[in-house]
Amino acid sequence: MEFTTDIFAQYDKKWALLTAGSQENFNTMTISWGGLGTLWNKPVATVYVRTSRYTHDYMESNDYFTVSFYPEDYKNTLGILGSRSGRDMDKIHESGLTSKQLDNSVTFEEAELTLVCKKLIRQPLDVEKMPENVAEQFYSKDAPHDMYIGEVVAIL
Protein backbone atom coordinates (compact mmCIF):
# COMPACT_ATOMS: atom_id res chain seq x y z
CA MET A 1 0.00 0.00 0.00
CA GLU A 2 1.42 3.36 -0.99
CA PHE A 3 -0.05 6.83 -0.63
CA THR A 4 1.87 9.96 -1.56
CA THR A 5 0.29 13.34 -0.80
CA ASP A 6 0.65 16.67 0.96
CA ILE A 7 -0.55 15.17 4.24
CA PHE A 8 -1.44 18.52 5.82
CA ALA A 9 -3.60 19.66 2.90
CA GLN A 10 -5.41 16.40 2.13
CA TYR A 11 -8.41 16.99 4.42
CA ASP A 12 -8.30 20.76 4.78
CA LYS A 13 -7.92 21.79 1.16
CA LYS A 14 -9.38 18.83 -0.77
CA TRP A 15 -12.21 18.01 1.62
CA ALA A 16 -13.50 14.46 1.78
CA LEU A 17 -16.57 12.33 2.32
CA LEU A 18 -16.78 10.14 5.40
CA THR A 19 -19.10 7.20 4.75
CA ALA A 20 -20.24 4.35 6.98
CA GLY A 21 -22.77 1.58 6.50
CA SER A 22 -23.70 -0.84 3.73
CA GLN A 23 -25.05 -0.24 0.22
CA GLU A 24 -28.57 -0.80 1.58
CA ASN A 25 -28.18 1.58 4.54
CA PHE A 26 -25.38 4.13 4.75
CA ASN A 27 -24.79 7.79 5.31
CA THR A 28 -22.08 10.16 4.20
CA MET A 29 -20.93 13.59 5.30
CA THR A 30 -18.35 16.09 4.15
CA ILE A 31 -15.34 16.45 6.41
CA SER A 32 -12.42 18.85 6.43
CA TRP A 33 -10.88 17.86 9.76
CA GLY A 34 -8.78 14.76 10.01
CA GLY A 35 -5.34 13.31 9.87
CA LEU A 36 -3.20 10.56 8.47
CA GLY A 37 -0.34 8.83 10.25
CA THR A 38 0.61 5.76 12.23
CA LEU A 39 -0.65 4.35 15.52
CA TRP A 40 0.14 1.00 17.08
CA ASN A 41 2.39 0.22 14.07
CA LYS A 42 -0.56 0.61 11.68
CA PRO A 43 -1.32 3.21 9.00
CA VAL A 44 -4.32 5.18 10.26
CA ALA A 45 -6.81 7.84 9.30
CA THR A 46 -8.38 10.03 11.96
CA VAL A 47 -11.77 11.70 11.53
CA TYR A 48 -13.98 13.80 13.79
CA VAL A 49 -17.77 13.57 13.91
CA ARG A 50 -20.08 15.69 16.05
CA THR A 51 -22.26 13.54 18.26
CA SER A 52 -25.32 15.33 16.85
CA ARG A 53 -24.61 14.30 13.25
CA TYR A 54 -26.62 11.55 11.58
CA THR A 55 -23.38 9.94 10.39
CA HIS A 56 -22.34 9.50 14.05
CA ASP A 57 -24.99 6.76 14.41
CA TYR A 58 -23.47 4.94 11.43
CA MET A 59 -19.93 5.31 12.78
CA GLU A 60 -21.08 3.80 16.06
CA SER A 61 -22.84 0.82 14.50
CA ASN A 62 -20.25 -0.15 11.87
CA ASP A 63 -16.71 -1.51 12.14
CA TYR A 64 -15.54 0.02 8.85
CA PHE A 65 -15.73 3.43 7.26
CA THR A 66 -14.33 5.09 4.15
CA VAL A 67 -12.73 8.46 3.57
CA SER A 68 -12.95 9.42 -0.09
CA PHE A 69 -11.40 12.39 -1.89
CA TYR A 70 -12.65 14.11 -5.05
CA PRO A 71 -11.43 16.29 -7.90
CA GLU A 72 -11.83 20.05 -7.41
CA ASP A 73 -14.93 20.20 -9.62
CA TYR A 74 -16.88 18.24 -6.95
CA LYS A 75 -16.43 20.95 -4.30
CA ASN A 76 -20.05 22.19 -4.71
CA THR A 77 -21.37 18.64 -4.41
CA LEU A 78 -19.37 18.10 -1.24
CA GLY A 79 -20.70 21.42 0.05
CA ILE A 80 -24.26 20.15 -0.37
CA LEU A 81 -23.44 16.85 1.34
CA GLY A 82 -21.91 18.75 4.26
CA SER A 83 -24.79 21.16 4.76
CA ARG A 84 -27.80 18.84 4.63
CA SER A 85 -28.74 15.90 6.80
CA GLY A 86 -29.48 12.38 5.60
CA ARG A 87 -32.16 12.34 8.31
CA ASP A 88 -34.20 14.80 6.28
CA MET A 89 -33.54 13.91 2.66
CA ASP A 90 -31.92 11.50 0.23
CA LYS A 91 -28.61 13.35 -0.01
CA ILE A 92 -27.02 10.84 -2.34
CA HIS A 93 -29.78 11.09 -4.93
CA GLU A 94 -29.65 14.89 -4.65
CA SER A 95 -25.84 14.94 -5.02
CA GLY A 96 -25.75 12.91 -8.21
CA LEU A 97 -22.94 10.70 -6.88
CA THR A 98 -22.96 6.97 -7.60
CA SER A 99 -22.53 4.79 -4.53
CA LYS A 100 -20.29 1.75 -4.82
CA GLN A 101 -20.42 -1.23 -2.45
CA LEU A 102 -17.11 -2.42 -1.03
CA ASP A 103 -16.56 -5.54 1.06
CA ASN A 104 -17.13 -3.71 4.34
CA SER A 105 -18.39 -0.23 3.49
CA VAL A 106 -19.35 2.16 0.71
CA THR A 107 -17.55 4.69 -1.47
CA PHE A 108 -18.49 6.52 -4.68
CA GLU A 109 -17.58 5.93 -8.30
CA GLU A 110 -16.56 9.58 -8.67
CA ALA A 111 -13.89 9.43 -5.92
CA GLU A 112 -10.32 9.85 -7.09
CA LEU A 113 -9.06 8.14 -3.92
CA THR A 114 -10.72 6.12 -1.16
CA LEU A 115 -9.23 5.02 2.15
CA VAL A 116 -10.97 1.95 3.56
CA CYS A 117 -10.62 2.01 7.34
CA LYS A 118 -11.28 -0.51 10.11
CA LYS A 119 -12.33 1.32 13.25
CA LEU A 120 -9.75 0.95 16.02
CA ILE A 121 -11.00 3.41 18.62
CA ARG A 122 -13.56 6.13 19.33
CA GLN A 123 -12.59 8.80 21.78
CA PRO A 124 -14.90 11.64 22.85
CA LEU A 125 -13.19 15.03 22.81
CA ASP A 126 -13.26 16.58 26.28
CA VAL A 127 -14.19 20.23 25.91
CA GLU A 128 -13.03 20.88 29.48
CA LYS A 129 -9.45 20.01 28.49
CA MET A 130 -9.33 22.28 25.44
CA PRO A 131 -7.95 25.79 25.34
CA GLU A 132 -10.78 28.12 26.33
CA ASN A 133 -10.76 30.02 23.03
CA VAL A 134 -11.05 26.73 21.05
CA ALA A 135 -13.91 25.47 23.23
CA GLU A 136 -15.70 28.80 22.84
CA GLN A 137 -15.18 29.02 19.06
CA PHE A 138 -16.14 25.45 18.16
CA TYR A 139 -18.33 24.11 20.97
CA SER A 140 -20.27 26.95 22.62
CA LYS A 141 -23.23 26.48 20.24
CA ASP A 142 -22.84 22.93 18.95
CA ALA A 143 -22.31 19.33 20.08
CA PRO A 144 -18.80 18.03 20.74
CA HIS A 145 -16.91 15.75 18.35
CA ASP A 146 -15.94 12.14 18.80
CA MET A 147 -12.58 11.23 17.32
CA TYR A 148 -12.45 8.00 15.34
CA ILE A 149 -9.18 6.38 14.39
CA GLY A 150 -9.29 3.67 11.78
CA GLU A 151 -6.61 1.40 10.40
CA VAL A 152 -6.23 2.02 6.67
CA VAL A 153 -6.72 -1.50 5.29
CA ALA A 154 -6.98 -0.52 1.61
CA ILE A 155 -6.34 2.43 -0.67
CA LEU A 156 -8.49 2.47 -3.79
Beta strands, then each sheet from edge to edge (+ up, - down):
strand 1: 16-22
strand 2: 25-31
strand 3: 34-39
strand 4: 42-50
strand 5: 64-69
strand 6: 99-101
strand 7: 106-108
strand 8: 113-124
strand 9: 145-155
sheet 1: 2+ 1- 5+ 8- 9+ 4- 3+
sheet 2: 6+ 7-
end
